[in-house]
Amino acid sequence: MKRTIATIHVIIIMIPVLMMLALPAAGDSPDVVEITSNLKCQCGCTMIVTDCNCQEAADIRDEVGAMVKQGMSSKQIINELKSTYGNEILATPGKTGFDLSLWILPGVGVIAGGLLIFFVLNRNRMSEDEVFEMEYQEYREATGSGEATGSGEATGSGETTGSGRAIGSGEEKNWLSEEEK
């Protein structure tokens, strides 16, 4: 009982603390954080402007903050930054025009690769009858092309007794009928 009450107290105390940690840093409006989280730092570190601690990231955050105070929309700010820094400022490619292919082609490539692997693996798969026939041919080759050592010669009727060679007809007997192949 006491343990349950202590756990409830800890949870009640931790909720406001966690909520304060989740808030953006002081001085950054949610718009600034939202915009800078989609921008790549220009110092060469490949981090997002929101997370980078270098001077260039701070300058970009200040620039975005000034634009927000001027009342510019997110799209206007992004377009202004693209005209200043180029498309390299964007952390992710746009979802229009050619950039849309950068979102679609990886999925298409994964699907095409999976289908290619599936068809390549299934192309050479043999049926049970083909496996049996192959194993039978290997057995015949291993035992001397169907001729066994020892007796096993036929009497003239065309049937064999184990050698795989028919004396009466002069031909090998086909061990599998056409239906069994």
N, C-alpha and C positions, 0 to 999 in steps of 0.2 A: 504494500500500500504506500509506504513512504517512498519507495523507489519510483513508483508510478507518478507521484506528485512531483518529485524532483525532476523527472524526465519532462513533465509538462512545463515546469518552470524554465528549464533550459530551452525548450522549444519556443516558449513565449519570448524569452530574451533574445534568442538567435534570429527570429524573424525580422525585427527592425534592423538589426546589425547587418544581415544579409541584404536587406533592401537598400540600405545606405551604400553598401559596397557596389551594388548594381547600378547606382545612379551615375550619370556622366560627371566628369571632372568639373569643378566650379568654374564658371565663366564660359563654358561651352554650352550653347543652346542645343537642343536635340537636333535641330536642322544642321548645325555645323558637324556634329558627330556623325549624323546620317550621311552627309555629303562626303566628308573626309574618309569615311570607312570604305568608300568606293574609289578612292584615289590612291595611286601608287607613288611612293616617295621618289623624288628625283635625285637623291644623293647616290644612288647606285646600290642601295642595300636590298632592294626588291620588297621592302615591307610596306604595309598600308600606312598612309599618313597618320591615321588615328593612333597607331601603335608605335611608330618610329619616334625616337627621342632626339634626332639630329636637328640642326638649325634649319635646314631646308624644309623639313616637315613642319616645324614651328612656324616658319614664314608662310607656308601654304595654309596652315590652319588659321593664322591671323588674316590672311588674304580672304579666305572663305568667310571668316567671321565679319569682316568689313563689308563684304558683298551681301551677307544676310542682313546686316544693319541697314544697308541701303534699300532693302526690300526686294531684292532680286529673288526669283524663284530658283528651285534646284536645277531645272533645265538650263536656265540662263547662266547660272554659275558654272555648270559643267561645260557649256559651250564657250564661255569666257576662258576657262582654264585650258580647254582644248586648243583655243586659238593662241594662247600664250605658250603652252608646253607641248602641244601636239597630242596625238592620240595615245602616246606613251603614258600620259598621266592617268589613264583609266586602268583600274585594276582588273576589270573584266571587259571583254569585247562587247560592243553593242549588240542589240538583238534585231537589227535591221540590215538590209542589203547583204553585202558580202560577209559581214561579220556574223550573220545568222548561220552561215555554213560552219563556223567554228563551234557552234553549239550543237549542230545536227550531225556533222560528219563523224565525231567519235562514236556515237551510238550506232550509226550505220556501219562503221568499221568493225565494231565488236560483233554485231549481228552477222555481217558478211564473213568474218573470220570464223565464227562458230559454225556457220553453215558449211564453209569450206572444209573445216576439220571433220565435221560429221560425214560429208560425202566422200572425202578421201579415205577415212577409216572404213566406211561401209562399201567402198568400191571393190575391194579385194576380198571381201568376206565370201567364203565358200559355204554351200549348203552341206548338209550332213552326207548326202549321196556323193558329192564331189570329194569330201574329205575321205570317205570310205574308199572311193575309187583310187584316190591318190595314195592312200596307205596300202591298198592292195597292190598297186603298181610298184611301190617301193619294196614291198615284201617279195614280189616276183623277181625284181632286179637283184635283191639281196640273196635270193635262193638260186640264182643262175637262170634268169629269164624264163621262169616257169618250169624248168626241167629239174626234177628232184633227183638226188642220187639214190641208187638202189633200184628195186624192181618197180613196179607200178606201171607196167606197160599194158596197153589194152589188147583185146583179142581180135579186133577186126570190126567190131560193131560201131566204132567211132566214139566210144566212151572211154574214159580213162579211169585208172584206179588210184591216182594220186600224183602222177608225174606232171600233169598238165599238158601231156602230149598224146594225141590220139594216133595210134599206129595205123588203124584201118583207113582213115581219111587223109592222113598226111598233114593235117592242120591242127593248130592248138584249139582246144575247146574253150569257148568263151564262158567263163565262170559266172558271169552275171547275165541274166536275160535282159531284154530291152526294157521291160517294166521296172526292174530293179535299179537300172542306171538312173 
